[in-house]
Amino acid sequence: MKNHIAFPGLGLEFTLNRVAFEVFGRPIYWYAIIIASGFLLAVFYGFHRSREFKLSEDNISGMLTVAVPLAIVSARAYYVIFEFDRYRNNLISVLYIWEGGIAIYGAIIGAIIGAYIYCRYKKMSIVRFLDIGALGLMIGQAIGRWGNFVNAEAFGGVTTLPWRMQIGNGACVHPTFLYESLWNATGFVILHFYSKHRRFDGEIFWLYVLWYGVGRAIIEGLRTDSLYFFGTGIRTSQALALITAIAAVIVLVYNYKRIKSEVKTNECSNN
């Protein structure tokens, strides 16, 4: 289960074993360790900044107990729905999540549903969870994409760029896992500092949706393993990225105009 990956233009070569170690004869994959590490770092970050978002660590822990299981199920369901032919003749294999086949957009959808259920039960506003959750997602996504590197997956089409990636003896391709990791890391740094001066609850979430949507739409267009919308030529995640990015622009513009109008009204009242 080893992958040989090289970056000829950079003079770098790696031989990567997908299995980190075994427990009672069962392999523990680096992919799972990397994903778990990203998740834990995101949780610790959320705990650290919870009070700034008028939440508590208990609030976040409680929300995660609902959101995480739904995120996992939804991530798998999203992938299976658009790759159903792969499972049609062996439906039980839908449950074999350890064999791979999850989608980040599915995880995001499931996590939001979980947060909504928790907030309805606790009679809390969901927007603060969405703001701090968006920052956590960017951490998890930036780190999690390196699991794709170890698995030698989520790459793009052929390229001659200096940072091109070669898997085995194959052609050199776009390292799209790296593009998305760097895009999310950059977005996290920007939103981390901006979040200290956010103008309304929910703003960070919608800025995340816009930032990630634009980046994912571009990067998805380079990939060779995209999920397609029920046999059409439409890349599912690319279309969803564009739609959500447009929705984010509409919501953000509306709220910025609302805030500007309120400021003007208050200034007139004071005068």
C-alpha positions in Angstrom: 0.0 0.0 0.0 2.8 2.4 -0.8 2.7 5.3 -3.2 5.6 6.9 -4.9 5.0 10.6 -5.4 7.4 13.1 -6.9 7.5 16.8 -7.8 10.1 16.7 -10.6 10.2 20.5 -11.0 11.0 20.9 -7.3 13.4 18.0 -7.0 11.2 16.3 -4.3 10.4 12.6 -4.0 8.3 10.7 -1.5 7.5 7.0 -0.9 4.4 7.0 1.3 2.8 4.0 3.0 -1.0 4.5 3.3 -1.0 2.4 6.5 0.5 4.0 9.6 0.3 1.0 11.9 -1.9 -2.0 12.8 -4.1 -2.7 15.8 -5.0 -6.3 16.3 -4.3 -7.0 12.7 -6.5 -4.1 11.4 -4.7 -1.3 9.5 -4.9 2.2 10.7 -4.5 4.5 7.7 -2.7 7.8 7.6 -5.7 9.3 6.0 -7.8 8.7 9.1 -5.1 10.0 11.4 -4.7 13.2 9.3 -8.5 13.8 9.2 -8.8 13.2 12.9 -5.9 15.6 13.6 -7.5 18.3 11.6 -10.8 17.8 13.4 -9.2 17.9 16.9 -7.2 21.0 16.1 -10.4 22.6 14.8 -12.2 21.7 18.1 -9.4 23.0 20.3 -9.5 26.3 18.3 -13.3 26.5 18.8 -12.9 25.9 22.5 -10.2 28.6 22.7 -12.4 31.2 20.9 -15.8 30.2 22.2 -16.3 33.1 24.5 -15.6 35.6 21.7 -18.6 34.1 19.9 -20.7 34.2 23.1 -20.6 30.4 23.4 -19.2 28.0 25.9 -17.1 24.9 25.5 -20.1 22.8 26.7 -22.2 24.4 23.9 -19.6 23.4 21.3 -19.1 19.9 22.7 -22.9 19.3 22.8 -23.3 20.5 19.2 -20.5 18.3 18.0 -22.1 15.2 19.5 -25.0 15.7 17.1 -23.3 17.3 14.2 -20.3 15.0 13.8 -22.2 11.7 13.3 -24.6 13.4 10.8 -21.6 14.9 9.0 -20.0 11.5 8.5 -23.3 9.9 7.3 -24.0 12.8 5.0 -20.4 12.8 3.6 -20.8 9.2 2.7 -24.4 9.6 1.4 -23.4 12.5 -0.9 -20.6 10.4 -2.5 -22.8 7.3 -2.9 -25.7 9.2 -4.4 -23.5 10.5 -7.3 -21.4 7.3 -7.6 -24.3 4.9 -7.2 -23.3 2.7 -10.1 -20.3 1.6 -8.1 -22.5 0.2 -5.4 -25.6 -0.8 -7.3 -24.7 -4.5 -7.4 -23.4 -4.7 -3.9 -25.5 -2.4 -1.7 -23.9 -3.6 1.5 -20.6 -2.0 0.3 -22.3 1.4 0.9 -21.4 0.9 4.5 -17.7 0.2 3.8 -16.7 3.8 4.5 -13.2 2.6 5.4 -12.6 1.8 1.8 -12.9 5.5 0.9 -15.6 7.5 -0.8 -16.7 10.6 1.2 -17.4 14.2 0.1 -16.6 17.3 2.0 -19.7 19.1 0.8 -21.8 16.2 2.2 -20.0 16.6 5.5 -20.7 20.3 5.6 -24.4 19.8 4.9 -24.7 17.1 7.6 -22.8 19.3 10.1 -25.2 22.2 9.5 -28.2 20.0 9.9 -26.8 18.6 13.1 -26.1 22.2 14.4 -29.6 23.2 13.6 -31.1 20.2 15.4 -29.0 21.0 18.5 -29.9 24.7 18.4 -33.6 24.0 18.1 -33.4 21.6 21.1 -31.4 24.1 23.2 -33.4 27.1 21.9 -30.2 28.8 20.8 -29.3 30.8 17.7 -27.4 28.8 15.1 -25.5 31.7 13.5 -22.8 31.9 16.2 -22.1 28.2 15.8 -21.9 28.7 12.0 -19.4 31.5 12.4 -17.0 29.6 14.7 -17.7 26.4 12.9 -16.7 27.9 9.5 -13.3 28.8 11.0 -12.9 25.2 12.3 -13.9 23.8 8.9 -11.1 25.8 7.2 -8.6 24.3 9.7 -9.9 20.8 9.1 -10.0 21.1 5.3 -6.6 22.6 5.1 -5.1 19.7 7.1 -7.4 17.0 5.8 -6.4 17.4 2.2 -3.0 16.0 3.1 -4.7 12.7 3.6 -5.4 12.8 -0.2 -1.7 13.3 -0.7 -0.8 10.2 1.2 -3.5 8.3 -0.7 -2.3 9.7 -4.1 -5.8 11.0 -4.9 -7.7 14.1 -5.6 -5.3 15.3 -8.3 -5.9 17.2 -11.5 -5.1 17.0 -15.2 -1.8 16.9 -16.9 0.4 20.0 -16.5 4.0 21.2 -17.0 4.0 23.7 -14.2 7.1 23.8 -12.0 5.1 22.4 -9.0 3.6 19.5 -11.1 3.1 16.2 -9.3 4.0 12.7 -10.6 2.4 9.6 -9.1 4.5 6.5 -9.9 5.5 6.5 -13.5 2.4 8.4 -14.6 2.1 11.7 -16.3 2.7 14.9 -14.3 -0.5 16.4 -13.0 -1.9 19.4 -11.0 -1.6 18.7 -7.2 -5.1 20.0 -6.6 -5.1 18.6 -3.0 -2.3 21.2 -2.4 -4.2 24.0 -4.1 -7.2 23.4 -1.9 -5.1 23.0 1.3 -3.3 26.3 0.7 -6.6 28.1 -0.3 -8.3 27.0 2.9 -5.2 27.9 5.0 -5.0 31.3 3.5 -8.8 31.8 4.0 -8.5 30.7 7.7 -5.7 33.2 8.4 -7.7 36.1 6.8 -11.0 35.2 8.5 -9.3 34.5 11.9 -8.1 38.1 12.1 -11.2 39.6 10.5 -13.5 37.7 12.8 -12.3 39.9 15.7 -14.0 42.8 14.0 -17.0 41.0 12.4 -20.0 43.3 11.8 -22.9 40.9 12.3 -23.5 37.3 13.5 -23.3 34.9 10.5 -20.8 37.1 8.6 -17.9 34.8 9.0 -19.9 31.8 7.9 -21.0 33.6 4.7 -17.5 34.9 4.0 -16.3 31.3 4.4 -19.0 30.1 2.0 -17.9 32.7 -0.5 -14.2 32.1 -0.1 -14.4 28.3 -0.2 -17.0 28.4 -3.0 -14.8 30.5 -5.3 -11.7 28.4 -4.7 -13.5 25.0 -4.9 -15.2 26.0 -8.2 -11.9 26.8 -9.8 -10.0 23.8 -8.3 -12.8 21.3 -9.0 -12.5 22.3 -12.7 -8.9 21.0 -12.7 -9.7 17.6 -11.1 -10.1 14.3 -12.9 -12.1 12.5 -10.2 -15.1 14.8 -9.9 -18.6 13.6 -9.1 -21.0 14.4 -11.9 -24.7 15.3 -11.5 -26.5 12.1 -12.5 -24.7 11.3 -15.7 -24.6 14.9 -17.0 -21.5 16.8 -17.7 -22.0 19.0 -14.7 -19.5 18.6 -11.9 -21.7 18.4 -8.8 -19.4 20.1 -6.3 -18.4 22.7 -8.8 -22.0 23.7 -9.4 -22.8 23.7 -5.7 -19.7 25.8 -5.0 -20.8 28.4 -7.6 -24.4 28.5 -6.3 -23.4 28.8 -2.7 -20.8 31.5 -3.5 -23.5 33.5 -5.3 -25.9 33.1 -2.4 -23.2 34.3 0.0 -22.6 37.4 -2.1 -26.4 38.2 -2.0 -26.6 37.7 1.8 -23.4 39.7 2.5 -24.4 42.6 0.3 -27.9 42.7 1.9 -26.4 42.8 5.4 -23.8 45.3 4.6 -26.4 47.6 3.1 -28.6 47.1 6.1 -25.8 48.0 8.5 -24.9 51.1 6.5 -28.5 52.2 6.5 -28.8 51.7 10.2 -25.7 53.7 10.8 -27.1 56.6 8.7 -30.4 56.4 10.5 -28.7 56.6 13.9 -26.5 59.5 12.8 -29.6 61.5 11.6 -31.4 60.7 14.9 -28.4 62.0 16.9 -28.3 65.2 14.9 
